[in-house]
Amino acid sequence: MSVFLVTFVCFAVVIAAMAIGVAVTGRKIKGSCGGLNGIITNESGEQSCGVCGMPAEELKAKGGCGEDKPAS
């Protein structure tokens, strides 16, 4: 039983430290477009995100979408 408690406390401390680190650095959790499955191609051959509608080139430059815009 003591091994379980020690293990639980260690995990809790690590998770708390990660949460504090994210809060202190001010990073925000951002959504994902679903990888390659989220990219759609329209009739003119242009690729864009199926979630937010952002062009694929902008997604690559930005590093993903935050799902800010509705799909059009």
N, CA, C and O of each residue as an XYZ file, in Angstrom:
288
protein
N       0.820     -1.201      0.000
C       0.000      0.000      0.000
C       0.860      1.259      0.000
O       0.501      2.257     -0.625
N       1.983      1.218      0.692
C       2.847      2.400      0.749
C       3.472      2.692     -0.619
O       3.701      3.852     -0.961
N       3.747      1.641     -1.401
C       4.291      1.844     -2.749
C       3.263      2.572     -3.610
O       3.619      3.471     -4.372
N       2.002      2.193     -3.496
C       0.934      2.854     -4.240
C       0.860      4.332     -3.871
O       0.767      5.184     -4.755
N       0.899      4.641     -2.599
C       0.815      6.038     -2.165
C       2.003      6.865     -2.646
O       1.841      8.002     -3.090
N       3.194      6.287     -2.553
C       4.388      6.997     -3.023
C       4.297      7.246     -4.524
O       4.617      8.335     -5.000
N       3.862      6.237     -5.262
C       3.719      6.376     -6.715
C       2.675      7.430     -7.053
O       2.894      8.270     -7.926
N       1.547      7.385     -6.367
C       0.478      8.364     -6.599
C       0.963      9.780     -6.314
O       0.700     10.691     -7.099
N       1.656      9.974     -5.222
C       2.162     11.298     -4.862
C       3.183     11.781     -5.899
O       3.185     12.956     -6.266
N       4.041     10.885     -6.366
C       5.030     11.274     -7.390
C       4.339     11.720     -8.670
O       4.699     12.748     -9.245
N       3.349     10.954     -9.120
C       2.615     11.329    -10.322
C       1.893     12.667    -10.122
O       1.897     13.518    -11.012
N       1.282     12.844     -8.964
C       0.562     14.085     -8.680
C       1.512     15.277     -8.696
O       1.159     16.335     -9.216
N       2.692     15.125     -8.144
C       3.679     16.209     -8.113
C       4.131     16.547     -9.537
O       4.248     17.722     -9.888
N       4.384     15.525    -10.354
C       4.819     15.766    -11.737
C       3.720     16.462    -12.539
O       3.998     17.409    -13.273
N       2.489     16.006    -12.406
C       1.380     16.630    -13.131
C       1.182     18.067    -12.663
O       0.950     18.955    -13.483
N       1.269     18.305    -11.379
C       1.137     19.667    -10.855
C       2.265     20.558    -11.370
O       2.026     21.716    -11.711
N       3.474     20.042    -11.428
C       4.608     20.820    -11.933
C       4.418     21.173    -13.399
O       4.735     22.289    -13.810
N       3.903     20.234    -14.200
C       3.647     20.530    -15.615
C       2.563     21.584    -15.754
O       2.672     22.477    -16.595
N       1.519     21.492    -14.944
C       0.435     22.475    -15.006
C       0.926     23.861    -14.608
O       0.558     24.855    -15.233
N       1.735     23.927    -13.598
C       2.293     25.209    -13.162
C       3.209     25.773    -14.243
O       3.197     26.976    -14.502
N       3.999     24.913    -14.872
C       4.889     25.357    -15.950
C       4.121     25.949    -17.113
O       4.521     26.979    -17.655
N       3.022     25.316    -17.509
C       2.206     25.837    -18.605
C       1.568     27.160    -18.195
O       1.511     28.093    -18.997
N       1.090     27.250    -16.967
C       0.444     28.476    -16.497
C       1.441     29.631    -16.410
O       1.101     30.765    -16.746
N       2.647     29.361    -15.971
C       3.653     30.403    -15.795
C       4.148     30.920    -17.146
O       4.357     32.122    -17.310
N       4.336     30.020    -18.113
C       4.843     30.461    -19.417
C       3.776     31.127    -20.258
O       4.100     31.782    -21.248
N       2.509     30.981    -19.892
C       1.425     31.639    -20.610
C       1.031     30.952    -21.904
O       0.333     31.552    -22.721
N       1.449     29.730    -22.113
C       1.062     29.007    -23.323
C      -0.411     28.661    -23.264
O      -0.973     28.426    -22.195
N      -1.022     28.636    -24.433
C      -2.420     28.250    -24.513
C      -2.512     26.901    -25.210
O      -1.734     26.596    -26.114
N      -3.455     26.116    -24.784
C      -3.691     24.843    -25.443
C      -4.433     25.147    -26.733
O      -5.470     25.811    -26.713
N      -3.907     24.665    -27.860
C      -4.576     24.945    -29.115
C      -5.124     23.673    -29.727
O      -4.611     22.573    -29.518
N      -6.165     23.863    -30.477
C      -6.812     22.740    -31.131
C      -6.007     22.232    -32.302
O      -5.008     22.830    -32.700
N      -6.446     21.149    -32.832
C      -5.801     20.548    -33.979
C      -6.815     20.388    -35.096
O      -7.999     20.155    -34.849
N      -6.351     20.513    -36.297
C      -7.227     20.330    -37.458
C      -7.425     18.856    -37.764
O      -8.174     18.521    -38.681
N      -6.791     17.985    -37.039
C      -6.930     16.564    -37.321
C      -5.851     16.039    -38.253
O      -6.005     14.967    -38.838
N      -4.778     16.771    -38.396
C      -3.688     16.322    -39.254
C      -4.089     16.329    -40.713
O      -4.846     17.195    -41.152
N      -3.587     15.375    -41.459
C      -3.860     15.319    -42.896
C      -5.314     15.009    -43.200
O      -5.803     15.342    -44.280
N      -6.013     14.378    -42.269
C      -7.428     14.071    -42.497
C      -8.292     15.320    -42.489
O      -9.402     15.298    -43.022
N      -7.813     16.410    -41.899
C      -8.588     17.637    -41.831
C      -8.411     18.529    -43.047
O      -9.135     19.514    -43.195
N      -7.456     18.203    -43.932
C      -7.205     19.014    -45.117
C      -8.158     18.591    -46.227
O      -8.254     17.410    -46.559
N      -8.862     19.568    -46.798
C      -9.776     19.277    -47.901
C      -9.311     20.028    -49.146
O      -8.632     21.050    -49.049
N      -9.678     19.518    -50.297
C      -9.343     20.148    -51.571
C     -10.637     20.568    -52.252
O     -11.542     19.754    -52.437
N     -10.722     21.852    -52.629
C     -11.939     22.332    -53.283
C     -11.874     22.082    -54.795
O     -10.931     21.461    -55.285
N     -12.875     22.565    -55.523
C     -12.981     22.312    -56.960
C     -11.809     22.881    -57.744
O     -11.409     22.308    -58.758
N     -11.254     23.997    -57.291
C     -10.147     24.628    -58.016
C      -8.789     24.037    -57.646
O      -7.762     24.488    -58.154
N      -8.771     23.038    -56.770
C      -7.530     22.366    -56.406
C      -6.806     22.973    -55.221
O      -5.725     22.508    -54.858
N      -7.380     24.005    -54.609
C      -6.757     24.618    -53.441
C      -7.060     23.800    -52.196
O      -8.175     23.314    -52.012
N      -6.061     23.657    -51.352
C      -6.236     22.898    -50.114
C      -6.455     23.843    -48.952
O      -5.828     24.898    -48.865
N      -7.368     23.446    -48.042
C      -7.630     24.254    -46.858
C      -8.055     23.329    -45.710
O      -8.309     22.140    -45.903
N      -8.122     23.914    -44.521
C      -8.530     23.173    -43.327
C     -10.034     22.945    -43.365
O     -10.796     23.870    -43.647
N     -10.462     21.729    -43.085
C     -11.880     21.420    -43.052
C     -12.581     21.970    -41.826
O     -13.810     22.025    -41.793
N     -11.824     22.380    -40.815
C     -12.401     22.891    -39.576
C     -12.562     24.412    -39.630
O     -13.649     24.933    -39.380
N     -11.477     25.121    -39.958
C     -11.526     26.585    -39.911
C     -11.539     27.238    -41.283
O     -11.831     28.430    -41.382
N     -11.233     26.503    -42.341
C     -11.246     27.050    -43.689
C      -9.977     27.781    -44.089
O      -9.912     28.325    -45.191
N      -8.961     27.812    -43.223
C      -7.714     28.504    -43.520
C      -6.935     27.744    -44.603
O      -6.881     26.515    -44.570
N      -6.330     28.464    -45.566
C      -5.539     27.796    -46.600
C      -4.395     26.969    -46.003
O      -3.839     27.317    -44.961
N      -4.058     25.874    -46.678
C      -3.050     24.942    -46.161
C      -1.692     25.610    -45.969
O      -0.973     25.282    -45.025
N      -1.327     26.548    -46.855
C      -0.031     27.224    -46.723
C       0.045     28.023    -45.425
O       1.069     28.024    -44.743
N      -1.059     28.708    -45.092
C      -1.085     29.475    -43.841
C      -1.036     28.558    -42.625
O      -0.413     28.885    -41.614
N      -1.701     27.402    -42.731
C      -1.679     26.447    -41.625
C      -0.266     25.964    -41.357
O       0.155     25.858    -40.205
N       0.472     25.667    -42.435
C       1.850     25.199    -42.271
C       2.714     26.276    -41.643
O       3.532     25.982    -40.772
N       2.542     27.529    -42.076
C       3.327     28.639    -41.528
C       2.971     28.899    -40.070
O       3.843     29.194    -39.253
N       1.698     28.789    -39.754
C       1.219     29.072    -38.406
C       1.458     27.901    -37.455
O       1.528     28.088    -36.240
N       1.582     26.689    -38.012
C       1.777     25.510    -37.181
C       0.479     24.887    -36.725
O       0.442     24.228    -35.686
N      -0.584     25.080    -37.478
C      -1.894     24.502    -37.125
C      -2.918     25.586    -36.925
O      -2.600     26.775    -36.917
N      -4.155     25.161    -36.763
C      -5.211     26.151    -36.585
C      -5.701     26.134    -35.144
O      -5.582     25.139    -34.430
N      -6.246     27.254    -34.751
C      -6.831     27.360    -33.423
C      -8.329     27.238    -33.479
O      -9.017     27.493    -32.491
N      -8.845     26.846    -34.643
C     -10.285     26.704    -34.845
C     -11.015     28.006    -34.581
O     -12.117     28.011    -34.034
N     -10.384     29.130    -34.980
C     -10.962     30.454    -34.733
C     -12.124     30.771    -35.676
O     -13.120     31.365    -35.265
N     -11.988     30.371    -36.937
C     -12.984     30.749    -37.938
C     -13.864     29.559    -38.257
O     -13.378     28.428    -38.274
N     -15.140     29.778    -38.509
C     -15.989     28.676    -38.941
C     -15.673     28.265    -40.376
O     -15.255     29.092    -41.186
N     -15.871     27.008    -40.679
C     -15.624     26.533    -42.036
C     -16.618     27.168    -42.993
O     -17.790     27.349    -42.661
N     -16.141     27.502    -44.179
C     -17.026     28.136    -45.156
C     -17.193     27.279    -46.372
O     -17.907     27.657    -47.301
